[in-house]
Amino acid sequence: MLNEYVYCPRLAYLEWVQGEWAHSADTVEGRHVHRRVDRRSGTPPPAGGGASSQGESERESEDEAGPEAPERIHVRSMELSSTTLGLVAKLDLAEFEGRRAVPVDYKRGKRPHVPAGAYDPERVQLCVQGLLLEEHGHEAPEGVLYFAASRERVRVPFDEALRLATREAAAGLRRMAEGGAIPPPLENSPKCPRCSLAPICLPDEVHFLRAGGAPPRPLAVAQTPALPMYVQSRGAKVAKSGELLEVSIEDEKVLSARLIDVSQLVLQGGVYLTTPALHELMSREIPVTWLSHGGWFLGHTVGLGHKNVELRSAQYRASFDEAFCLRLAKVLVVAKIRNQRTLLRRNW
């Protein structure tokens, strides 16, 4: 989370304190790049430098490294923590050679051509891994950033300036989380358009309300092609097959739809939904609505829902405010009347 804090304190608060998250093309591509390093393999050597037993695929043979060179060990998806530093990290890859350890962090894009070799958020994130390796008795004077798009390795020395910046960032993140106040959004920053949480952060909208007249920048609003899926045939079965929802009647498939194209599933009457399909729908926050044969509403099945504890606390406090509840009720009634009027005028 220090990467996000150095990049944007508001982003770190939204993700770490409020539990917000949203995918974007960048996050999905990054997950694809990490598909190999996220599979744990290898065993780290003891801090003294002795090698531990592990598969030959994670070692460099004596012929490759030379007869006098110490054995090099690769460990993937390695988790480290330290109560002294108050830090936790998951290393994509750690290369051990004797007492020396080199953390390697995978990045999806191309190497940026900047004087430091990489941007500060990535350098701080890598330095955290180096500090944790040293805390566990290894020597970690530097780390490596691997950029998948350009296939380049960038060395990042852990000098005193970077170590100090990392510790200050960790302390600042703790103070921000304990303070309980969300930081303001960045102003006119090029970071905002590519941020996956921009629709939640709303930087332009917040600045517009605070400034009282500043024109907001034109934004491309994300649109989802997902639509509700209704199943009402008696005896129908809804099951999951890979990334699809399949509907079958008497073991004959009659319909299939991609999960990403389903916004909600509505089941009317005697329709059977398999447990794996229900688990997948809940994990994707796709609600399931249950109706009787006559179309009467019976209930909802949803996942964990929103994880923003601050928002939930505010909603709970507001439920005891009679004036607020009255205003909310009025708005809901007005909206329902307007909707009914629209439907009547459209279909009369």
Backbone torsions as a table, in degrees:
resi	resn	phi	psi	omega
1	MET	NA	-15.2	176.7
2	LEU	-65.3	-31.4	176.0
3	ASN	-57.1	-48.9	-179.4
4	GLU	-66.0	-37.0	-178.8
5	TYR	-64.9	-44.1	179.0
6	VAL	-67.6	-36.2	178.8
7	TYR	-67.1	-47.5	-179.1
8	CYS	-164.5	114.0	-179.8
9	PRO	-57.8	-34.8	179.9
10	ARG	-65.3	-38.4	177.8
11	LEU	-61.8	-44.1	179.2
12	ALA	-62.9	-39.3	179.4
13	TYR	-65.6	-43.7	-179.8
14	LEU	-61.5	-42.7	-176.1
15	GLU	-79.2	-45.2	-171.1
16	TRP	-85.3	-43.4	-176.0
17	VAL	-86.8	-47.6	-174.8
18	GLN	-92.1	-10.2	176.2
19	GLY	72.5	24.2	179.4
20	GLU	-80.7	149.8	176.0
21	TRP	-161.6	144.4	176.0
22	ALA	-151.4	138.3	179.8
23	HIS	-83.5	154.1	171.8
24	SER	-140.7	176.0	177.9
25	ALA	-59.8	-36.1	-179.9
26	ASP	-66.5	-43.5	-178.8
27	THR	-68.3	-36.7	178.5
28	VAL	-67.3	-41.3	178.1
29	GLU	-66.1	-38.8	177.9
30	GLY	-63.2	-38.6	176.9
31	ARG	-64.3	-35.0	177.6
32	HIS	-67.2	-40.3	179.3
33	VAL	-63.3	-34.2	-176.4
34	HIS	-87.2	6.9	-172.8
35	ARG	-61.5	-31.2	-179.7
36	ARG	-83.9	-47.8	-175.4
37	VAL	-70.1	-17.3	177.1
38	ASP	-77.9	-9.9	175.5
39	ARG	-87.8	114.1	-174.2
40	ARG	-66.9	135.7	176.8
41	SER	-158.2	153.7	178.5
42	GLY	84.7	159.4	178.2
43	THR	-128.6	126.3	-178.7
44	PRO	-67.9	146.9	177.2
45	PRO	-73.6	162.2	174.4
46	PRO	-63.9	161.4	-174.6
47	ALA	-60.6	-23.0	179.9
48	GLY	-72.1	-13.6	177.1
49	GLY	106.7	-5.5	178.7
50	GLY	-71.0	148.2	-178.0
51	ALA	-84.8	144.1	175.7
52	SER	-106.5	160.6	-176.0
53	SER	-72.9	137.0	176.9
54	GLN	-163.5	175.3	-176.6
55	GLY	-63.8	150.0	-180.0
56	GLU	-64.0	-23.6	-179.5
57	SER	-67.2	-19.0	-178.2
58	GLU	-101.2	7.1	-179.9
59	ARG	-113.9	162.6	166.4
60	GLU	-105.1	126.3	-177.1
61	SER	-68.8	165.9	-179.8
62	GLU	-64.9	-32.0	178.9
63	ASP	-66.7	-33.4	-178.1
64	GLU	-78.1	-41.2	-172.9
65	ALA	-94.4	-14.4	-177.8
66	GLY	100.4	148.7	-175.4
67	PRO	-67.3	-25.6	-177.4
68	GLU	-95.0	-10.5	-176.5
69	ALA	-80.4	141.2	176.3
70	PRO	-67.4	154.8	-177.3
71	GLU	-66.5	135.8	177.9
72	ARG	-100.2	130.8	-176.9
73	ILE	-120.5	134.3	178.1
74	HIS	-109.5	129.1	177.6
75	VAL	-124.6	125.7	-179.1
76	ARG	-105.7	149.4	177.2
77	SER	52.0	57.6	-176.2
78	MET	-99.3	127.4	-178.7
79	GLU	-102.2	131.7	179.5
80	LEU	-132.9	150.5	176.7
81	SER	-150.0	161.7	179.5
82	SER	-152.0	122.4	175.7
83	THR	-72.6	-28.3	178.5
84	THR	-65.7	-46.8	179.3
85	LEU	-82.8	-21.9	-175.8
86	GLY	69.3	36.2	-175.6
87	LEU	-129.6	150.5	175.3
88	VAL	-134.5	140.0	179.8
89	ALA	-148.7	152.3	173.0
90	LYS	-119.4	112.9	-175.8
91	LEU	-83.5	129.4	174.8
92	ASP	-61.1	-45.7	-178.6
93	LEU	-154.0	137.9	173.8
94	ALA	-126.0	128.5	179.7
95	GLU	-105.9	118.0	-178.1
96	PHE	-107.9	134.7	176.6
97	GLU	-145.4	99.3	-173.3
98	GLY	68.6	-131.0	177.3
99	ARG	-84.5	-9.9	-174.9
100	ARG	-85.7	135.9	178.0
101	ALA	-129.9	135.2	-179.7
102	VAL	-123.9	112.0	174.9
103	PRO	-76.2	138.9	179.3
104	VAL	-122.5	122.6	-179.4
105	ASP	-112.0	129.7	-177.6
106	TYR	-90.2	135.8	177.1
107	LYS	-126.4	146.9	-172.2
108	ARG	-77.7	-31.8	-170.0
109	GLY	-90.1	-159.3	177.8
110	LYS	-95.1	160.2	179.2
111	ARG	-65.7	127.7	176.1
112	PRO	-78.5	138.7	-179.3
113	HIS	-92.0	80.1	179.1
114	VAL	-123.8	158.2	-175.8
115	PRO	-55.5	-38.6	-177.3
116	ALA	-79.3	-5.8	-178.9
117	GLY	89.3	-23.1	178.6
118	ALA	-160.2	166.6	179.9
119	TYR	-78.1	159.4	-175.5
120	ASP	-58.7	-42.0	-179.9
121	PRO	-57.0	-42.4	-180.0
122	GLU	-70.3	-37.1	-180.0
123	ARG	-67.3	-40.8	178.1
124	VAL	-66.4	-42.5	178.6
125	GLN	-59.4	-41.6	179.7
126	LEU	-69.8	-36.2	-180.0
127	CYS	-65.7	-34.6	175.5
128	VAL	-57.2	-42.6	179.5
129	GLN	-64.6	-39.0	177.6
130	GLY	-65.6	-41.6	178.2
131	LEU	-62.9	-38.8	179.6
132	LEU	-69.2	-38.8	176.5
133	LEU	-62.5	-41.1	177.3
134	GLU	-66.5	-36.5	178.0
135	GLU	-62.6	-28.0	179.6
136	HIS	-94.1	13.9	170.7
137	GLY	96.4	6.1	179.9
138	HIS	-99.6	163.2	173.7
139	GLU	-96.5	122.9	-177.6
140	ALA	-135.2	78.6	-178.9
141	PRO	-77.8	-14.8	-177.9
142	GLU	-158.2	167.6	175.7
143	GLY	-135.3	178.6	-176.9
144	VAL	-133.6	134.0	170.9
145	LEU	-104.5	123.6	179.1
146	TYR	-106.2	118.8	-179.3
147	PHE	-98.7	114.2	-171.0
148	ALA	-67.3	-38.7	-175.7
149	ALA	-64.9	-41.0	179.7
150	SER	-99.7	-4.9	178.5
151	ARG	55.1	49.7	-179.4
152	GLU	-122.2	144.3	174.4
153	ARG	-105.4	128.0	-179.2
154	VAL	-116.1	121.0	177.9
155	ARG	-77.2	136.8	178.0
156	VAL	-125.2	101.5	177.3
157	PRO	-68.5	138.6	178.2
158	PHE	-91.0	74.7	179.4
159	ASP	-79.6	175.5	-175.9
160	GLU	-64.7	-35.1	-180.0
161	ALA	-63.7	-43.7	179.6
162	LEU	-68.9	-38.9	177.9
163	ARG	-62.7	-42.3	179.2
164	LEU	-64.6	-43.5	178.8
165	ALA	-62.5	-35.9	179.8
166	THR	-67.4	-46.0	179.6
167	ARG	-65.1	-38.8	178.1
168	GLU	-66.3	-37.2	177.9
169	ALA	-65.6	-40.9	178.0
170	ALA	-63.1	-42.7	178.5
171	ALA	-66.0	-39.9	179.1
172	GLY	-65.5	-38.1	178.2
173	LEU	-64.6	-40.4	178.2
174	ARG	-64.6	-44.6	179.2
175	ARG	-61.4	-40.9	-179.8
176	MET	-63.7	-43.7	-178.8
177	ALA	-67.0	-39.3	-179.6
178	GLU	-73.5	-25.8	-178.8
179	GLY	-69.1	-29.0	176.6
180	GLY	76.0	12.8	178.3
181	ALA	-120.6	126.4	-178.1
182	ILE	-71.9	133.3	179.4
183	PRO	-66.0	156.2	177.5
184	PRO	-70.3	156.1	178.3
185	PRO	-70.6	160.6	176.0
186	LEU	-66.6	151.9	-178.3
187	GLU	-105.0	123.6	177.0
188	ASN	48.4	42.7	-177.5
189	SER	-94.4	138.2	175.3
190	PRO	-70.3	-8.6	178.3
191	LYS	-72.1	-28.7	-170.8
192	CYS	-65.9	-45.2	-176.0
193	PRO	-60.4	-31.2	-178.3
194	ARG	-91.8	-2.3	-177.6
195	CYS	-77.0	132.0	-178.4
196	SER	-69.5	-21.3	-178.8
197	LEU	-96.7	10.1	179.4
198	ALA	-57.3	-39.5	177.5
199	PRO	-66.3	-17.9	177.1
200	ILE	-95.5	-39.7	180.0
201	CYS	-68.4	-39.8	180.0
202	LEU	53.9	59.1	-176.7
203	PRO	-63.3	-44.3	-178.5
204	ASP	-66.9	-39.7	-178.9
205	GLU	-65.8	-41.3	179.8
206	VAL	-64.3	-45.5	179.2
207	HIS	-66.5	-33.9	178.7
208	PHE	-63.5	-43.0	-179.8
209	LEU	-69.9	-35.1	-178.6
210	ARG	-76.0	-38.3	-177.5
211	ALA	-79.3	-26.8	178.5
212	GLY	70.0	50.7	175.8
213	GLY	142.1	-9.9	179.1
214	ALA	-66.9	128.7	-177.7
215	PRO	-68.5	130.1	177.9
216	PRO	-73.0	151.2	177.4
217	ARG	-73.5	148.4	175.6
218	PRO	-68.2	129.9	-177.7
219	LEU	-122.1	145.0	174.7
220	ALA	-88.9	110.4	-177.0
221	VAL	-79.6	132.1	-179.4
222	ALA	-68.8	139.1	177.3
223	GLN	-120.8	137.3	179.1
224	THR	-105.7	133.8	179.0
225	PRO	-83.4	0.3	-175.8
226	ALA	-66.1	142.4	-179.6
227	LEU	-132.6	158.6	176.5
228	PRO	-66.3	146.4	178.2
229	MET	-116.8	121.2	-178.3
230	TYR	-107.8	134.1	175.5
231	VAL	-129.9	119.4	-176.2
232	GLN	-134.8	5.9	178.8
233	SER	-73.6	134.0	-179.5
234	ARG	-64.3	130.5	179.1
235	GLY	80.6	7.7	179.8
236	ALA	-70.4	152.6	179.4
237	LYS	-125.4	129.9	178.3
238	VAL	-110.4	121.4	-177.3
239	ALA	-133.8	163.0	178.4
240	LYS	-99.5	134.2	175.3
241	SER	-136.3	97.5	-176.1
242	GLY	66.1	-121.7	178.6
243	GLU	-99.1	20.7	-177.0
244	LEU	-119.6	151.9	164.2
245	LEU	-103.1	123.4	-178.2
246	GLU	-113.8	134.9	177.6
247	VAL	-109.2	127.1	179.6
248	SER	-132.1	150.8	176.5
249	ILE	-128.6	120.8	-177.3
250	GLU	53.8	48.4	176.6
251	ASP	64.3	14.5	175.9
252	GLU	-111.9	120.1	-178.2
253	LYS	-69.4	128.3	-179.2
254	VAL	-115.9	-17.1	-175.8
255	LEU	-161.5	147.7	173.4
256	SER	-145.4	149.0	179.5
257	ALA	-146.7	142.9	177.0
258	ARG	-69.2	142.2	-179.2
259	LEU	-61.7	-34.4	-179.4
260	ILE	-70.1	-14.2	179.8
261	ASP	-97.0	3.5	-177.3
262	VAL	-109.1	119.3	177.9
263	SER	-90.2	-30.9	175.2
264	GLN	-160.5	156.6	179.9
265	LEU	-117.0	124.7	-179.2
266	VAL	-115.7	121.0	-177.8
267	LEU	-113.5	123.9	-178.3
268	GLN	-115.9	124.9	176.5
269	GLY	79.5	-150.0	-174.6
270	GLY	-81.6	67.2	178.2
271	VAL	-106.0	134.4	-177.0
272	TYR	-100.8	127.7	178.3
273	LEU	-114.8	123.4	-177.7
274	THR	-71.8	156.0	-179.6
275	THR	-63.8	-45.1	177.6
276	PRO	-58.8	-37.7	178.4
277	ALA	-66.0	-41.1	179.4
278	LEU	-64.5	-41.5	178.1
279	HIS	-61.5	-42.6	-179.0
280	GLU	-66.5	-40.0	178.9
281	LEU	-64.5	-42.0	178.9
282	MET	-66.4	-38.7	179.7
283	SER	-66.4	-28.0	179.1
284	ARG	-93.6	6.3	-179.0
285	GLU	58.4	38.2	174.5
286	ILE	-99.5	112.5	-175.7
287	PRO	-72.0	150.4	175.1
288	VAL	-116.4	126.0	179.8
289	THR	-108.4	131.6	-178.7
290	TRP	-107.7	125.4	179.2
291	LEU	-121.9	154.5	176.1
292	SER	-77.1	176.3	177.8
293	HIS	-58.4	-32.7	-179.5
294	GLY	-86.6	1.4	178.9
295	GLY	90.8	9.1	178.7
296	TRP	-78.3	139.8	-178.1
297	PHE	-70.6	131.1	-179.8
298	LEU	-111.5	-35.9	-179.8
299	GLY	169.2	176.0	-179.8
300	HIS	-120.7	148.8	167.2
301	THR	-123.2	118.2	-177.3
302	VAL	-132.7	166.0	177.2
303	GLY	-78.3	-153.9	-177.5
304	LEU	-70.2	-21.4	179.1
305	GLY	77.0	-156.2	-174.5
306	HIS	-70.8	137.1	-177.4
307	LYS	-103.9	4.9	-177.8
308	ASN	-75.8	100.5	-175.6
309	VAL	-67.6	-32.6	178.6
310	GLU	-65.9	-39.8	178.2
311	LEU	-66.1	-42.0	178.9
312	ARG	-63.2	-41.0	178.1
313	SER	-62.5	-42.4	178.8
314	ALA	-64.9	-38.8	177.8
315	GLN	-64.7	-39.6	-179.8
316	TYR	-66.2	-42.8	178.5
317	ARG	-64.6	-39.2	-178.4
318	ALA	-65.8	-26.8	-179.1
319	SER	-65.8	-17.3	177.4
320	PHE	-95.7	-1.9	179.3
321	ASP	-92.1	103.9	-174.5
322	GLU	-63.5	-38.2	179.7
323	ALA	-64.7	-42.9	178.4
324	PHE	-64.7	-43.3	179.9
325	CYS	-61.4	-37.5	179.1
326	LEU	-66.5	-43.9	178.0
327	ARG	-61.7	-42.1	179.7
328	LEU	-64.5	-41.4	179.2
329	ALA	-63.3	-40.5	179.6
330	LYS	-62.7	-44.1	-179.7
331	VAL	-62.4	-42.4	179.5
332	LEU	-63.4	-42.6	-179.7
333	VAL	-65.5	-43.7	179.2
334	VAL	-61.6	-42.2	-179.7
335	ALA	-64.1	-40.6	179.3
336	LYS	-65.9	-40.6	179.5
337	ILE	-65.2	-42.7	179.0
338	ARG	-63.9	-38.7	179.4
339	ASN	-66.3	-42.6	177.9
340	GLN	-64.3	-38.3	178.5
341	ARG	-64.0	-41.4	178.3
342	THR	-61.9	-44.8	-179.3
343	LEU	-64.7	-39.8	179.3
344	LEU	-64.8	-44.5	-179.0
345	ARG	-68.1	-30.4	-178.7
346	ARG	-76.0	-34.7	-171.2
347	ASN	-111.7	0.8	-177.1
348	TRP	-70.1	NA	NA
